[in-house]
């Protein structure tokens, strides 16, 4: 059984003391493919080092995270473009809009999101969307940019059934992780109404650990708890969920 973690920040400082052990635990559990989103330029070298250390398992993305859109966002976007020219990446991400922490750079977040969608189209890459308290704002830009060249993953999907259908209409898979195991996560109440062909698995490690690890550092190995939950929700064996979601990830990332 091959499991794919479509969103994990394994270069994070949270793993500096035991990164190799964390990756080994995941590999031993059947997690063989790790898709690694970017945050900003300060993490680029750590990401490249991770890829060099595990070339058969790590698949990097490039992008500017919305919470890191600040006064220097144009310089950061220039870095994204430079990296896309110089290295192989499998998506532009994570990108999007986050109005939970700080609304002061909302206009710049919109500009950065739109610009990076267009970069993804230029390089024929998927996008990986970060959305927090910003579904309508995200959908407005996706509506502007919709078409054959727009596709990807709605990372850490936490919206409603209606919003799930809207995301799917924009050629997005839904990234499902630890939130699906939370008592107040809500998505577990309607996920069975979404065909599993629209789903990919993720952890967002080191964040959003699934039950029973909630509140602790998340790891890619904990994706097995998400797999177990989706097996219960869909009434499908875990092996089949793993196979379908891995195939879905291959379709998105072109691997």
Phi, psi and omega in degrees: 000124177255125179250140180245124173264107186276002181200101181211130182265065185291347176275355183302150176302336180298342182249010185299329184276337187213033185304313182297321179293321178298315181292320179297318179300319180292314179301318181295334180272359178102003177276106188251345184230126184236119176259126195244109181280154177270164175240298173201184188296337183292343181256357187301313183295324177294322178295315180296324178294321178297316178297318180296323181287328183227064188297334182274349187241337185259131180233112190271150169248166175225135180175177178245116181295138184300328180286351177254013172279107183231201182302329184264024189297330179292323175295319179295321178294325176296322177296317178303313180298318179299316181293323179297330177285320191272335187226164177272123174234159186251357177192163169258112185178164001268142184229165178148214182221134178229111180251014180280312186275319190202122180263358188291339179249030183302312181300317180293324176298317177301314181297316181295319179297310181299316181298318183286329172300317181291327173298316180300319178296318180301318182267005179055048180244154172286163171251152175238116192264131169258125180224123174220121184054038187209030182300312183295322179293321176295312182298325180299318180286322176298325177297320178296323190258004187297154181147184184302325184281354181259117177197164180157216184228134171270093186298143176047056184293126181227018184274195180271174176299317179299317179292328176297315179296322178296314178301317180297324178297336177267023177066033178255136165279159178258121177278116184247127182225218187300332181302330180296343180263354182282144177297327181256016184289332174073322185296335179293343182280343181228359186300329180293350176272356176254124179302136183298345177293348179260007189248141165231156181265150178204164173245325191062026178306138013268016184259164169056051178299140178286161169298134014262019183257009184304134182095348178255171177299131177277152176225157179298331180296334181289355176299339178297331177290325175293317178301316178299317181297316181291328176298320177293316183296316185269346183067034181238141178304149181302321180300322181288320175300315180299317181294314182294314183290326174294318177297321177299319179295323178297320180295320181290310189271356176073031181242000000 
